[in-house]
Amino acid sequence: MSSASVSLHETGENLSPELVDRHRAIVSIMEELEAVDWYDQRAAAATDPELREIIAHNRDEEKEHAMMLLEWLRRRDATFREVVGTYLNSEGSIVRAEEEATGADNGAVDAGGEPLSDGSLGIGSLRGEG
């Protein structure tokens, strides 16, 4: 883990206790996800099936820890709460979920909802021509 991710970037006396706790939670999530990656690699490389099963079990516990921390953040941060609601357990395209949530569609559509194929923004001519 990068040392920049572990330590505070600002002096502690300039930060609220809530911000420092959020930093702790974020760093902890990063560590849990890093552990998931390490366990995945170890399980894939293990030649003994029982060892592979134990390592996979340990990996899955790290996922549980990461989600517990994410839930802690969701409960304390309105923006986390909003974006978790947008993306987690969504169906279909994740990018489309973002476009629908923000109204920022990257492609113009016609009145029937079909993408415009002419490359226009669908606003007509700015020259006053039909």
Secondary structure as UniProt FT lines:
FT   HELIX           3..6
FT   HELIX           12..14
FT   HELIX           17..45
FT   HELIX           49..76
FT   HELIX           78..87
FT   TURN            88..89
FT   HELIX           94..102
FT   TURN            111..112
FT   TURN            126..127
//
